Amino acid sequence: MLEQIRIVLVNTSHTGNMGSAARAMKTMGLTQMVLVDPQALPDGNANALAAGASDILANA
């Protein structure tokens, strides 16, 4: 059932928020993140804050 849930981030201005959201998602067993009109793509800062959830960022 969790695979049917998508987390959608719209017009994200700070890449760290993407990483933090990915980390929280991984903790809850969620895997599908959708980025809509981000101001920047995930970068090193996002991956650092993802802390083990970089696979979610890579698939976003």
mmCIF file of the N, C-alpha and C atoms, coordinates in Angstrom:
data_MODEL
# 
_entry.id   MODEL 
# 
loop_
_atom_site.group_PDB 
_atom_site.id 
_atom_site.type_symbol 
_atom_site.label_atom_id 
_atom_site.label_alt_id 
_atom_site.label_comp_id 
_atom_site.label_asym_id 
_atom_site.label_entity_id 
_atom_site.label_seq_id 
_atom_site.pdbx_PDB_ins_code 
_atom_site.Cartn_x 
_atom_site.Cartn_y 
_atom_site.Cartn_z 
_atom_site.occupancy 
_atom_site.B_iso_or_equiv 
_atom_site.pdbx_formal_charge 
_atom_site.auth_seq_id 
_atom_site.auth_comp_id 
_atom_site.auth_asym_id 
_atom_site.auth_atom_id 
_atom_site.pdbx_PDB_model_num 
ATOM 1   N N  . MET A 1 1  ? 0.808  -1.190 0.000   1.00 0.00 ? 1  MET A N  1 
ATOM 2   C CA . MET A 1 1  ? 0.000  0.000  0.000   1.00 0.00 ? 1  MET A CA 1 
ATOM 3   C C  . MET A 1 1  ? 0.865  1.274  0.000   1.00 0.00 ? 1  MET A C  1 
ATOM 4   N N  . LEU A 1 2  ? 2.021  1.221  0.641   1.00 0.00 ? 2  LEU A N  1 
ATOM 5   C CA . LEU A 1 2  ? 2.898  2.397  0.693   1.00 0.00 ? 2  LEU A CA 1 
ATOM 6   C C  . LEU A 1 2  ? 3.427  2.793  -0.680  1.00 0.00 ? 2  LEU A C  1 
ATOM 7   N N  . GLU A 1 3  ? 3.531  1.831  -1.595  1.00 0.00 ? 3  GLU A N  1 
ATOM 8   C CA . GLU A 1 3  ? 4.047  2.148  -2.930  1.00 0.00 ? 3  GLU A CA 1 
ATOM 9   C C  . GLU A 1 3  ? 3.073  3.014  -3.728  1.00 0.00 ? 3  GLU A C  1 
ATOM 10  N N  . GLN A 1 4  ? 1.843  3.169  -3.253  1.00 0.00 ? 4  GLN A N  1 
ATOM 11  C CA . GLN A 1 4  ? 0.867  4.015  -3.932  1.00 0.00 ? 4  GLN A CA 1 
ATOM 12  C C  . GLN A 1 4  ? 0.936  5.477  -3.483  1.00 0.00 ? 4  GLN A C  1 
ATOM 13  N N  . ILE A 1 5  ? 1.751  5.759  -2.469  1.00 0.00 ? 5  ILE A N  1 
ATOM 14  C CA . ILE A 1 5  ? 1.858  7.117  -1.934  1.00 0.00 ? 5  ILE A CA 1 
ATOM 15  C C  . ILE A 1 5  ? 3.028  7.834  -2.594  1.00 0.00 ? 5  ILE A C  1 
ATOM 16  N N  . ARG A 1 6  ? 2.788  9.055  -3.055  1.00 0.00 ? 6  ARG A N  1 
ATOM 17  C CA . ARG A 1 6  ? 3.838  9.892  -3.632  1.00 0.00 ? 6  ARG A CA 1 
ATOM 18  C C  . ARG A 1 6  ? 3.930  11.174 -2.818  1.00 0.00 ? 6  ARG A C  1 
ATOM 19  N N  . ILE A 1 7  ? 5.141  11.587 -2.527  1.00 0.00 ? 7  ILE A N  1 
ATOM 20  C CA . ILE A 1 7  ? 5.381  12.867 -1.874  1.00 0.00 ? 7  ILE A CA 1 
ATOM 21  C C  . ILE A 1 7  ? 5.771  13.847 -2.969  1.00 0.00 ? 7  ILE A C  1 
ATOM 22  N N  . VAL A 1 8  ? 5.057  14.964 -3.054  1.00 0.00 ? 8  VAL A N  1 
ATOM 23  C CA . VAL A 1 8  ? 5.274  15.940 -4.112  1.00 0.00 ? 8  VAL A CA 1 
ATOM 24  C C  . VAL A 1 8  ? 5.816  17.228 -3.502  1.00 0.00 ? 8  VAL A C  1 
ATOM 25  N N  . LEU A 1 9  ? 6.994  17.648 -3.957  1.00 0.00 ? 9  LEU A N  1 
ATOM 26  C CA . LEU A 1 9  ? 7.594  18.907 -3.533  1.00 0.00 ? 9  LEU A CA 1 
ATOM 27  C C  . LEU A 1 9  ? 7.471  19.883 -4.706  1.00 0.00 ? 9  LEU A C  1 
ATOM 28  N N  . VAL A 1 10 ? 6.863  21.023 -4.453  1.00 0.00 ? 10 VAL A N  1 
ATOM 29  C CA . VAL A 1 10 ? 6.600  21.994 -5.510  1.00 0.00 ? 10 VAL A CA 1 
ATOM 30  C C  . VAL A 1 10 ? 7.444  23.242 -5.313  1.00 0.00 ? 10 VAL A C  1 
ATOM 31  N N  . ASN A 1 11 ? 8.177  23.628 -6.376  1.00 0.00 ? 11 ASN A N  1 
ATOM 32  C CA . ASN A 1 11 ? 8.969  24.854 -6.399  1.00 0.00 ? 11 ASN A CA 1 
ATOM 33  C C  . ASN A 1 11 ? 9.930  24.954 -5.211  1.00 0.00 ? 11 ASN A C  1 
ATOM 34  N N  . THR A 1 12 ? 10.588 23.856 -4.915  1.00 0.00 ? 12 THR A N  1 
ATOM 35  C CA . THR A 1 12 ? 11.510 23.800 -3.785  1.00 0.00 ? 12 THR A CA 1 
ATOM 36  C C  . THR A 1 12 ? 12.696 24.726 -4.025  1.00 0.00 ? 12 THR A C  1 
ATOM 37  N N  . SER A 1 13 ? 12.970 25.594 -3.054  1.00 0.00 ? 13 SER A N  1 
ATOM 38  C CA . SER A 1 13 ? 14.029 26.588 -3.225  1.00 0.00 ? 13 SER A CA 1 
ATOM 39  C C  . SER A 1 13 ? 15.349 26.168 -2.581  1.00 0.00 ? 13 SER A C  1 
ATOM 40  N N  . HIS A 1 14 ? 15.315 25.246 -1.645  1.00 0.00 ? 14 HIS A N  1 
ATOM 41  C CA . HIS A 1 14 ? 16.536 24.824 -0.945  1.00 0.00 ? 14 HIS A CA 1 
ATOM 42  C C  . HIS A 1 14 ? 16.710 23.326 -1.126  1.00 0.00 ? 14 HIS A C  1 
ATOM 43  N N  . THR A 1 15 ? 17.818 22.921 -1.721  1.00 0.00 ? 15 THR A N  1 
ATOM 44  C CA . THR A 1 15 ? 18.026 21.503 -2.009  1.00 0.00 ? 15 THR A CA 1 
ATOM 45  C C  . THR A 1 15 ? 18.111 20.660 -0.746  1.00 0.00 ? 15 THR A C  1 
ATOM 46  N N  . GLY A 1 16 ? 18.497 21.280 0.358   1.00 0.00 ? 16 GLY A N  1 
ATOM 47  C CA . GLY A 1 16 ? 18.543 20.547 1.624   1.00 0.00 ? 16 GLY A CA 1 
ATOM 48  C C  . GLY A 1 16 ? 17.180 20.030 2.039   1.00 0.00 ? 16 GLY A C  1 
ATOM 49  N N  . ASN A 1 17 ? 16.128 20.760 1.680   1.00 0.00 ? 17 ASN A N  1 
ATOM 50  C CA . ASN A 1 17 ? 14.770 20.300 1.992   1.00 0.00 ? 17 ASN A CA 1 
ATOM 51  C C  . ASN A 1 17 ? 14.445 19.015 1.248   1.00 0.00 ? 17 ASN A C  1 
ATOM 52  N N  . MET A 1 18 ? 14.957 18.892 0.044   1.00 0.00 ? 18 MET A N  1 
ATOM 53  C CA . MET A 1 18 ? 14.747 17.655 -0.727  1.00 0.00 ? 18 MET A CA 1 
ATOM 54  C C  . MET A 1 18 ? 15.396 16.479 -0.016  1.00 0.00 ? 18 MET A C  1 
ATOM 55  N N  . GLY A 1 19 ? 16.619 16.685 0.435   1.00 0.00 ? 19 GLY A N  1 
ATOM 56  C CA . GLY A 1 19 ? 17.336 15.621 1.133   1.00 0.00 ? 19 GLY A CA 1 
ATOM 57  C C  . GLY A 1 19 ? 16.683 15.242 2.446   1.00 0.00 ? 19 GLY A C  1 
ATOM 58  N N  . SER A 1 20 ? 16.258 16.235 3.192   1.00 0.00 ? 20 SER A N  1 
ATOM 59  C CA . SER A 1 20 ? 15.593 15.965 4.473   1.00 0.00 ? 20 SER A CA 1 
ATOM 60  C C  . SER A 1 20 ? 14.282 15.224 4.265   1.00 0.00 ? 20 SER A C  1 
ATOM 61  N N  . ALA A 1 21 ? 13.537 15.616 3.245   1.00 0.00 ? 21 ALA A N  1 
ATOM 62  C CA . ALA A 1 21 ? 12.275 14.936 2.947   1.00 0.00 ? 21 ALA A CA 1 
ATOM 63  C C  . ALA A 1 21 ? 12.541 13.490 2.530   1.00 0.00 ? 21 ALA A C  1 
ATOM 64  N N  . ALA A 1 22 ? 13.574 13.272 1.734   1.00 0.00 ? 22 ALA A N  1 
ATOM 65  C CA . ALA A 1 22 ? 13.926 11.913 1.306   1.00 0.00 ? 22 ALA A CA 1 
ATOM 66  C C  . ALA A 1 22 ? 14.287 11.044 2.505   1.00 0.00 ? 22 ALA A C  1 
ATOM 67  N N  . ARG A 1 23 ? 15.045 11.594 3.435   1.00 0.00 ? 23 ARG A N  1 
ATOM 68  C CA . ARG A 1 23 ? 15.419 10.847 4.642   1.00 0.00 ? 23 ARG A CA 1 
ATOM 69  C C  . ARG A 1 23 ? 14.182 10.474 5.456   1.00 0.00 ? 23 ARG A C  1 
ATOM 70  N N  . ALA A 1 24 ? 13.265 11.426 5.632   1.00 0.00 ? 24 ALA A N  1 
ATOM 71  C CA . ALA A 1 24 ? 12.035 11.156 6.379   1.00 0.00 ? 24 ALA A CA 1 
ATOM 72  C C  . ALA A 1 24 ? 11.186 10.096 5.657   1.00 0.00 ? 24 ALA A C  1 
ATOM 73  N N  . MET A 1 25 ? 11.138 10.202 4.335   1.00 0.00 ? 25 MET A N  1 
ATOM 74  C CA . MET A 1 25 ? 10.383 9.227  3.562   1.00 0.00 ? 25 MET A CA 1 
ATOM 75  C C  . MET A 1 25 ? 10.930 7.822  3.751   1.00 0.00 ? 25 MET A C  1 
ATOM 76  N N  . LYS A 1 26 ? 12.251 7.693  3.683   1.00 0.00 ? 26 LYS A N  1 
ATOM 77  C CA . LYS A 1 26 ? 12.896 6.382  3.822   1.00 0.00 ? 26 LYS A CA 1 
ATOM 78  C C  . LYS A 1 26 ? 12.571 5.779  5.188   1.00 0.00 ? 26 LYS A C  1 
ATOM 79  N N  . THR A 1 27 ? 12.575 6.623  6.215   1.00 0.00 ? 27 THR A N  1 
ATOM 80  C CA . THR A 1 27 ? 12.271 6.166  7.573   1.00 0.00 ? 27 THR A CA 1 
ATOM 81  C C  . THR A 1 27 ? 10.857 5.596  7.657   1.00 0.00 ? 27 THR A C  1 
ATOM 82  N N  . MET A 1 28 ? 9.934  6.189  6.901   1.00 0.00 ? 28 MET A N  1 
ATOM 83  C CA . MET A 1 28 ? 8.530  5.751  6.930   1.00 0.00 ? 28 MET A CA 1 
ATOM 84  C C  . MET A 1 28 ? 8.210  4.683  5.893   1.00 0.00 ? 28 MET A C  1 
ATOM 85  N N  . GLY A 1 29 ? 9.199  4.289  5.088   1.00 0.00 ? 29 GLY A N  1 
ATOM 86  C CA . GLY A 1 29 ? 8.978  3.252  4.085   1.00 0.00 ? 29 GLY A CA 1 
ATOM 87  C C  . GLY A 1 29 ? 8.408  3.753  2.772   1.00 0.00 ? 29 GLY A C  1 
ATOM 88  N N  . LEU A 1 30 ? 8.457  5.068  2.555   1.00 0.00 ? 30 LEU A N  1 
ATOM 89  C CA . LEU A 1 30 ? 7.973  5.647  1.304   1.00 0.00 ? 30 LEU A CA 1 
ATOM 90  C C  . LEU A 1 30 ? 9.132  5.764  0.323   1.00 0.00 ? 30 LEU A C  1 
ATOM 91  N N  . THR A 1 31 ? 8.853  5.616  -0.965  1.00 0.00 ? 31 THR A N  1 
ATOM 92  C CA . THR A 1 31 ? 9.945  5.609  -1.941  1.00 0.00 ? 31 THR A CA 1 
ATOM 93  C C  . THR A 1 31 ? 9.741  6.544  -3.130  1.00 0.00 ? 31 THR A C  1 
ATOM 94  N N  . GLN A 1 32 ? 8.548  7.096  -3.307  1.00 0.00 ? 32 GLN A N  1 
ATOM 95  C CA . GLN A 1 32 ? 8.271  7.886  -4.507  1.00 0.00 ? 32 GLN A CA 1 
ATOM 96  C C  . GLN A 1 32 ? 8.181  9.376  -4.206  1.00 0.00 ? 32 GLN A C  1 
ATOM 97  N N  . MET A 1 33 ? 9.199  10.109 -4.642  1.00 0.00 ? 33 MET A N  1 
ATOM 98  C CA . MET A 1 33 ? 9.224  11.561 -4.511  1.00 0.00 ? 33 MET A CA 1 
ATOM 99  C C  . MET A 1 33 ? 9.108  12.165 -5.900  1.00 0.00 ? 33 MET A C  1 
ATOM 100 N N  . VAL A 1 34 ? 8.281  13.193 -6.009  1.00 0.00 ? 34 VAL A N  1 
ATOM 101 C CA . VAL A 1 34 ? 8.109  13.899 -7.269  1.00 0.00 ? 34 VAL A CA 1 
ATOM 102 C C  . VAL A 1 34 ? 8.488  15.352 -7.053  1.00 0.00 ? 34 VAL A C  1 
ATOM 103 N N  . LEU A 1 35 ? 9.367  15.875 -7.912  1.00 0.00 ? 35 LEU A N  1 
ATOM 104 C CA . LEU A 1 35 ? 9.766  17.278 -7.842  1.00 0.00 ? 35 LEU A CA 1 
ATOM 105 C C  . LEU A 1 35 ? 9.063  18.032 -8.966  1.00 0.00 ? 35 LEU A C  1 
ATOM 106 N N  . VAL A 1 36 ? 8.299  19.062 -8.602  1.00 0.00 ? 36 VAL A N  1 
ATOM 107 C CA . VAL A 1 36 ? 7.583  19.876 -9.574  1.00 0.00 ? 36 VAL A CA 1 
ATOM 108 C C  . VAL A 1 36 ? 8.193  21.270 -9.571  1.00 0.00 ? 36 VAL A C  1 
ATOM 109 N N  . ASP A 1 37 ? 8.746  21.664 -10.712 1.00 0.00 ? 37 ASP A N  1 
ATOM 110 C CA . ASP A 1 37 ? 9.327  22.994 -10.886 1.00 0.00 ? 37 ASP A CA 1 
ATOM 111 C C  . ASP A 1 37 ? 10.315 23.377 -9.777  1.00 0.00 ? 37 ASP A C  1 
ATOM 112 N N  . PRO A 1 38 ? 11.310 22.511 -9.495  1.00 0.00 ? 38 PRO A N  1 
ATOM 113 C CA . PRO A 1 38 ? 12.292 22.878 -8.459  1.00 0.00 ? 38 PRO A CA 1 
ATOM 114 C C  . PRO A 1 38 ? 13.178 24.027 -8.947  1.00 0.00 ? 38 PRO A C  1 
ATOM 115 N N  . GLN A 1 39 ? 13.593 24.877 -8.028  1.00 0.00 ? 39 GLN A N  1 
ATOM 116 C CA . GLN A 1 39 ? 14.488 25.976 -8.395  1.00 0.00 ? 39 GLN A CA 1 
ATOM 117 C C  . GLN A 1 39 ? 15.901 25.472 -8.648  1.00 0.00 ? 39 GLN A C  1 
ATOM 118 N N  . ALA A 1 40 ? 16.231 24.313 -8.124  1.00 0.00 ? 40 ALA A N  1 
ATOM 119 C CA . ALA A 1 40 ? 17.527 23.667 -8.353  1.00 0.00 ? 40 ALA A CA 1 
ATOM 120 C C  . ALA A 1 40 ? 17.328 22.158 -8.249  1.00 0.00 ? 40 ALA A C  1 
ATOM 121 N N  . LEU A 1 41 ? 18.162 21.411 -8.941  1.00 0.00 ? 41 LEU A N  1 
ATOM 122 C CA . LEU A 1 41 ? 18.105 19.958 -8.852  1.00 0.00 ? 41 LEU A CA 1 
ATOM 123 C C  . LEU A 1 41 ? 18.868 19.491 -7.621  1.00 0.00 ? 41 LEU A C  1 
ATOM 124 N N  . PRO A 1 42 ? 18.568 18.286 -7.128  1.00 0.00 ? 42 PRO A N  1 
ATOM 125 C CA . PRO A 1 42 ? 19.305 17.774 -5.964  1.00 0.00 ? 42 PRO A CA 1 
ATOM 126 C C  . PRO A 1 42 ? 20.813 17.828 -6.210  1.00 0.00 ? 42 PRO A C  1 
ATOM 127 N N  . ASP A 1 43 ? 21.539 18.265 -5.192  1.00 0.00 ? 43 ASP A N  1 
ATOM 128 C CA . ASP A 1 43 ? 22.992 18.415 -5.297  1.00 0.00 ? 43 ASP A CA 1 
ATOM 129 C C  . ASP A 1 43 ? 23.660 17.713 -4.116  1.00 0.00 ? 43 ASP A C  1 
ATOM 130 N N  . GLY A 1 44 ? 24.926 18.018 -3.886  1.00 0.00 ? 44 GLY A N  1 
ATOM 131 C CA . GLY A 1 44 ? 25.669 17.406 -2.793  1.00 0.00 ? 44 GLY A CA 1 
ATOM 132 C C  . GLY A 1 44 ? 25.056 17.689 -1.441  1.00 0.00 ? 44 GLY A C  1 
ATOM 133 N N  . ASN A 1 45 ? 24.528 18.883 -1.264  1.00 0.00 ? 45 ASN A N  1 
ATOM 134 C CA . ASN A 1 45 ? 23.874 19.235 -0.001  1.00 0.00 ? 45 ASN A CA 1 
ATOM 135 C C  . ASN A 1 45 ? 22.643 18.361 0.222   1.00 0.00 ? 45 ASN A C  1 
ATOM 136 N N  . ALA A 1 46 ? 21.861 18.158 -0.817  1.00 0.00 ? 46 ALA A N  1 
ATOM 137 C CA . ALA A 1 46 ? 20.674 17.302 -0.719  1.00 0.00 ? 46 ALA A CA 1 
ATOM 138 C C  . ALA A 1 46 ? 21.072 15.875 -0.371  1.00 0.00 ? 46 ALA A C  1 
ATOM 139 N N  . ASN A 1 47 ? 22.110 15.364 -1.032  1.00 0.00 ? 47 ASN A N  1 
ATOM 140 C CA . ASN A 1 47 ? 22.567 14.003 -0.753  1.00 0.00 ? 47 ASN A CA 1 
ATOM 141 C C  . ASN A 1 47 ? 23.109 13.866 0.661   1.00 0.00 ? 47 ASN A C  1 
ATOM 142 N N  . ALA A 1 48 ? 23.795 14.891 1.146   1.00 0.00 ? 48 ALA A N  1 
ATOM 143 C CA . ALA A 1 48 ? 24.315 14.837 2.517   1.00 0.00 ? 48 ALA A CA 1 
ATOM 144 C C  . ALA A 1 48 ? 23.183 14.772 3.531   1.00 0.00 ? 48 ALA A C  1 
ATOM 145 N N  . LEU A 1 49 ? 22.154 15.570 3.325   1.00 0.00 ? 49 LEU A N  1 
ATOM 146 C CA . LEU A 1 49 ? 21.030 15.574 4.259   1.00 0.00 ? 49 LEU A CA 1 
ATOM 147 C C  . LEU A 1 49 ? 20.118 14.358 4.080   1.00 0.00 ? 49 LEU A C  1 
ATOM 148 N N  . ALA A 1 50 ? 20.198 13.702 2.931   1.00 0.00 ? 50 ALA A N  1 
ATOM 149 C CA . ALA A 1 50 ? 19.396 12.499 2.711   1.00 0.00 ? 50 ALA A CA 1 
ATOM 150 C C  . ALA A 1 50 ? 19.877 11.354 3.595   1.00 0.00 ? 50 ALA A C  1 
ATOM 151 N N  . ALA A 1 51 ? 21.155 11.331 3.923   1.00 0.00 ? 51 ALA A N  1 
ATOM 152 C CA . ALA A 1 51 ? 21.732 10.351 4.851   1.00 0.00 ? 51 ALA A CA 1 
ATOM 153 C C  . ALA A 1 51 ? 21.221 8.924  4.618   1.00 0.00 ? 51 ALA A C  1 
ATOM 154 N N  . GLY A 1 52 ? 21.539 8.356  3.480   1.00 0.00 ? 52 GLY A N  1 
ATOM 155 C CA . GLY A 1 52 ? 21.150 6.987  3.192   1.00 0.00 ? 52 GLY A CA 1 
ATOM 156 C C  . GLY A 1 52 ? 19.910 6.867  2.331   1.00 0.00 ? 52 GLY A C  1 
ATOM 157 N N  . ALA A 1 53 ? 19.338 7.981  1.937   1.00 0.00 ? 53 ALA A N  1 
ATOM 158 C CA . ALA A 1 53 ? 18.138 7.939  1.105   1.00 0.00 ? 53 ALA A CA 1 
ATOM 159 C C  . ALA A 1 53 ? 18.406 8.584  -0.259  1.00 0.00 ? 53 ALA A C  1 
ATOM 160 N N  . SER A 1 54 ? 19.656 8.546  -0.692  1.00 0.00 ? 54 SER A N  1 
ATOM 161 C CA . SER A 1 54 ? 19.999 9.160  -1.974  1.00 0.00 ? 54 SER A CA 1 
ATOM 162 C C  . SER A 1 54 ? 19.348 8.443  -3.146  1.00 0.00 ? 54 SER A C  1 
ATOM 163 N N  . ASP A 1 55 ? 18.940 7.190  -2.948  1.00 0.00 ? 55 ASP A N  1 
ATOM 164 C CA . ASP A 1 55 ? 18.226 6.474  -3.998  1.00 0.00 ? 55 ASP A CA 1 
ATOM 165 C C  . ASP A 1 55 ? 16.867 7.128  -4.287  1.00 0.00 ? 55 ASP A C  1 
ATOM 166 N N  . ILE A 1 56 ? 16.240 7.650  -3.266  1.00 0.00 ? 56 ILE A N  1 
ATOM 167 C CA . ILE A 1 56 ? 14.960 8.346  -3.454  1.00 0.00 ? 56 ILE A CA 1 
ATOM 168 C C  . ILE A 1 56 ? 15.186 9.620  -4.251  1.00 0.00 ? 56 ILE A C  1 
ATOM 169 N N  . LEU A 1 57 ? 16.257 10.352 -3.933  1.00 0.00 ? 57 LEU A N  1 
ATOM 170 C CA . LEU A 1 57 ? 16.575 11.569 -4.689  1.00 0.00 ? 57 LEU A CA 1 
ATOM 171 C C  . LEU A 1 57 ? 16.886 11.245 -6.140  1.00 0.00 ? 57 LEU A C  1 
ATOM 172 N N  . ALA A 1 58 ? 17.641 10.188 -6.353  1.00 0.00 ? 58 ALA A N  1 
ATOM 173 C CA . ALA A 1 58 ? 18.027 9.817  -7.720  1.00 0.00 ? 58 ALA A CA 1 
ATOM 174 C C  . ALA A 1 58 ? 16.813 9.473  -8.578  1.00 0.00 ? 58 ALA A C  1 
ATOM 175 N N  . ASN A 1 59 ? 15.776 8.931  -7.961  1.00 0.00 ? 59 ASN A N  1 
ATOM 176 C CA . ASN A 1 59 ? 14.577 8.532  -8.701  1.00 0.00 ? 59 ASN A CA 1 
ATOM 177 C C  . ASN A 1 59 ? 13.533 9.639  -8.777  1.00 0.00 ? 59 ASN A C  1 
ATOM 178 N N  . ALA A 1 60 ? 13.776 10.753 -8.094  1.00 0.00 ? 60 ALA A N  1 
ATOM 179 C CA . ALA A 1 60 ? 12.779 11.838 -8.075  1.00 0.00 ? 60 ALA A CA 1 
ATOM 180 C C  . ALA A 1 60 ? 12.719 12.522 -9.430  1.00 0.00 ? 60 ALA A C  1 
# 
